[in-house]
């Protein structure tokens, strides 16, 4: 019996020399999902017994992979500390969600202004 273990990172999260201000393309959740499905389609044999393990937002990615997969048989899925599970019912979720929701526009404006500063 042969066993292969694959560990996939998020696209856009690898850099040999990261800049102080990120100027590279950013990838949304949909990009991450499509990337993982494409890797599975291209490199993993259709006869392989696949177990998906996701951590935090990776749980959402593998849930979507499971729903959209049409080529492989996924035997098991494990969620490790899913960010999507009961977030709003936790004390921290109830405290920080309104704060994040209110200040996100201000934070985006600040990030945009800072991104206009020429890099050295």
N, C-alpha and C positions, 0 to 999 in steps of 0.2 A: 504494500500500500504506500502511496506517495502523498506527502503532505507539503503544501505550499502556504506560506504566510505572506500576505501583502499588507503593507501599511501605506496608506495614502494621506498625503498632506493636503491642505487647502491650496488651490492655485492662487498665486500671488503672495504666498506667505513664505517664500524662500528667496533669500537674497544674500549674495556674498558680501555685499557692502551696502547696507541700508542707509538711505539718506535721512537727515534730520527731519525733513518734511517730506512725506510720501508724495511723489510725483508720478509714480507708475500707475498704470491702469488698475482700477479696483474691480473686483468681481462680486456680483450679487449672488444670493443664495441659489438662484436658478442656474447660474453659470457653474457653480460648484456641483450641483446635482447632475447636470448634463455632462460635465467632465468625468465624474465617477462612472456614469453609465457608459460613456464612450470607452473608458479604460476596460471596464468589464466586458463589453462587446468585443473589443479588439484583442485583448490579451488572455482572457480567462476562457479555457475550454468550456463548451456548453454542457459537457458531461460532469463538470466539477461539482462537488457538494460545497455550497457556499454558505458560510456563516459570516454575518455582518455584525460588527461591533462598533458602536458610536458613542462618543463622549460629548456631552453638552449639546451644542448645536449640530454636531455630527449625528445625533439621534434623529433630528429632523431630516437631515440629508438621507440617511439610510431608510427612513420611513418612506420618503418619496421614491427612492430607488426601488424599494420593494413594490410599491404601487405601480410604477411605470415600467418595470422590467418585463420584457416579453420574450427574452431569449434564454435565460438561465433559470435553474431551480435553486431558490434560496431556502435552505433548510432551517436555519436558525437566525434570530436577531437578538442582540443584547444591547440594552440601553444602559450606559453608565452616567449617572447624574444628568438626566435629560433636562435641558434648559426649558423645555416646552411643557413640562408636567407640573401642574398646580402652582405655577409661578405667582399668580395673583392672589392666592390664598395664604401665602407665607407672609409673615410679619414684614420682612424686608421687601418683599414684592409690593405690599400695600403702601409702604413708606416711600420707596424709591420710584415706583411707576409714575405717580403724579409729578414728582420732581423732574424725572427724566423727560416726561412728556412736555412739561412747561419749558424747560431750558434747552431742549434739543435744537430749536430754531436759533437761539442765541449762540449755541456751540457751533452749529454749522456756519453761521455768519463769521464767527471768529476764525474758524478753520479756513474758510474761503479767503478772508482778508490776509491771513498769514501765508496762504499758498501763493498769493500774488507777489510776495517778497522774493526778489531774485535769489537763486541759490549761489553760494560762494564756491 
